[in-house]
Every structure is written in C-alpha cells, then in structure tokens.
C-alpha cells in the first residue's frame, strides 16, 4: 500500500480542518415577545408557535 512520503505540514492540516468549524445557530426574534429562539421551534419565553399557544407558561406565586 502507498504511504505518504512526507509529513503533512501544519498549514496543510489546518487548511483541511477549516471546514470542521461549528457554524452559528440560526436565531430569529419571536413575533409575540421578541425573544430570540431557534427557527421552527416553540418559543421558550411565551410558549407560542406560528401564532398559536402551544405551551402554557407556569406562573410562580409569591408567598
């Protein structure tokens, strides 16, 4: 089997790894409350998705 004759330089290895970086998460503002959330997910702040209430938020009562 063929074997590389020389070791890959740091530059070449790092150039190859340049595509492995983790990209940014696509965030968008919620139309109801304005909090930034991931696309196509229920807003954790208000509980709305596509204008419909999906999750009722629990309210803490002060004693």
N, C-alpha and C positions, 0 to 999 in steps of 0.2 A: 504494500500500500504506500502511496506517496505521503511524505511527511514534509511539513514546511521547513525550508532550508534555514530561514532566519526568524527570530522572534519578532512579533508584531510590535511596532513602536507604540509609545503611549498615545501619541497623536492619532494614529490609525485606530487604536482600540476605542479611544474616546469619541472619535467621529462615528464609529459604528454604533456606539451606545447613545448617541444624541437623540435617537428616536424613541428611547425607552423612558423618557421623562413623563411624569404624570401630568396630564393636562388640567386645565381649570374646570371646575364644576360649573355647568350652565345654570346660573341662578336668574330668577326673574321676580319682580315685585308682585305680590298678591293683589288682585284688583279690589278686594274688600278692605284689607287692613294695611297693605303696603309693605308687609314684612317680606324679606327675600327668602324664597323657597326654591327647591328643585322643580323643574318642569314636570308636568303630568303627575303631580302628587298632591295630596291633601295638605292644605296649609296647617302647620302645627300650632300656629298662633290663634287663628279664628275658627278652624275646622271646616272651611268652605272649599269646594272643588267645583269648578265650572259654574259658579253662581248658586250652587245648592249646598245646604248644610248637610255635611256627611257625619261629622263627629261633634257631639255636644261637649263643650268645654266645662269642666268641673270648676266650681267657684268655691274658694276656701272662705269659710265663715270665721270672722274674728270673734274670739271669746271675750 
